[in-house]
């Protein structure tokens, strides 16, 4: 079984492209904190390259940006390629099946004077009577 679950923050804005056959692909990297501190008392983190395809790639390219927190479910894939200098390079990536956006969204409003105001949107509590089950 090849399954991975990661929760971390994007290290840079995602790269959203379309390959030659018209399929959308989005690539980004995620920094994931380790569970325990090292001998110096610092918590280290690991960096993972993430690849999404098709509709998921479109959503990630549209809504994600550097610093946003995400949860990723996918599988690890190793591949190799020939670099421009003629050397063979190896790469490990996570091919994401699911990406959950964990950072709260913001409403952006622009006033008549051109000032941009952002307002944090939080989820509201739902009572048990409003649930359909």
TANOR-V923654 format. One record per residue. N is the residue number from 0. RES is the residue in three letters. NEAR is the number of other ideal C-beta (glycine too) atoms within 8 Angstrom. Layout:
n->N res->RES near->NEAR
n->N res->RES near->NEAR
This chain:
n->0 res->UNK near->2
n->1 res->UNK near->5
n->2 res->UNK near->7
n->3 res->UNK near->10
n->4 res->UNK near->7
n->5 res->UNK near->10
n->6 res->UNK near->9
n->7 res->UNK near->13
n->8 res->UNK near->9
n->9 res->UNK near->16
n->10 res->UNK near->9
n->11 res->UNK near->7
n->12 res->UNK near->8
n->13 res->UNK near->12
n->14 res->UNK near->7
n->15 res->UNK near->11
n->16 res->UNK near->7
n->17 res->UNK near->6
n->18 res->UNK near->7
n->19 res->UNK near->3
n->20 res->UNK near->4
n->21 res->UNK near->5
n->22 res->UNK near->8
n->23 res->UNK near->12
n->24 res->UNK near->12
n->25 res->UNK near->16
n->26 res->UNK near->9
n->27 res->UNK near->14
n->28 res->UNK near->10
n->29 res->UNK near->14
n->30 res->UNK near->11
n->31 res->UNK near->11
n->32 res->UNK near->8
n->33 res->UNK near->8
n->34 res->UNK near->3
n->35 res->UNK near->5
n->36 res->UNK near->6
n->37 res->UNK near->8
n->38 res->UNK near->3
n->39 res->UNK near->5
n->40 res->UNK near->5
n->41 res->UNK near->6
n->42 res->UNK near->8
n->43 res->UNK near->7
n->44 res->UNK near->9
n->45 res->UNK near->7
n->46 res->UNK near->9
n->47 res->UNK near->11
n->48 res->UNK near->11
n->49 res->UNK near->14
n->50 res->UNK near->11
n->51 res->UNK near->12
n->52 res->UNK near->10
n->53 res->UNK near->7
n->54 res->UNK near->6
n->55 res->UNK near->12
n->56 res->UNK near->13
n->57 res->UNK near->11
n->58 res->UNK near->9
n->59 res->UNK near->14
n->60 res->UNK near->11
n->61 res->UNK near->7
n->62 res->UNK near->7
n->63 res->UNK near->13
n->64 res->UNK near->7
n->65 res->UNK near->7
n->66 res->UNK near->6
n->67 res->UNK near->11
n->68 res->UNK near->8
n->69 res->UNK near->15
n->70 res->UNK near->11
n->71 res->UNK near->16
n->72 res->UNK near->9
n->73 res->UNK near->12
n->74 res->UNK near->9
n->75 res->UNK near->10
n->76 res->UNK near->8
n->77 res->UNK near->7
n->78 res->UNK near->7
n->79 res->UNK near->7
n->80 res->UNK near->7
n->81 res->UNK near->6
n->82 res->UNK near->8
n->83 res->UNK near->3
n->84 res->UNK near->4
n->85 res->UNK near->5
n->86 res->UNK near->6
n->87 res->UNK near->7
n->88 res->UNK near->8
n->89 res->UNK near->7
n->90 res->UNK near->9
n->91 res->UNK near->7
n->92 res->UNK near->11
n->93 res->UNK near->14
n->94 res->UNK near->11
n->95 res->UNK near->12
n->96 res->UNK near->6
n->97 res->UNK near->9
n->98 res->UNK near->13
n->99 res->UNK near->7
n->100 res->UNK near->9
n->101 res->UNK near->8
n->102 res->UNK near->8
n->103 res->UNK near->7
n->104 res->UNK near->7
n->105 res->UNK near->8
n->106 res->UNK near->7
n->107 res->UNK near->7
n->108 res->UNK near->8
n->109 res->UNK near->7
n->110 res->UNK near->8
n->111 res->UNK near->3
n->112 res->UNK near->4
n->113 res->UNK near->6
n->114 res->UNK near->6
n->115 res->UNK near->8
n->116 res->UNK near->8
n->117 res->UNK near->8
n->118 res->UNK near->7
n->119 res->UNK near->6
n->120 res->UNK near->7
n->121 res->UNK near->5
n->122 res->UNK near->4
n->123 res->UNK near->4
n->124 res->UNK near->4
n->125 res->UNK near->6
n->126 res->UNK near->5
n->127 res->UNK near->5
n->128 res->UNK near->4
n->129 res->UNK near->5
n->130 res->UNK near->6
n->131 res->UNK near->2
n->132 res->UNK near->2
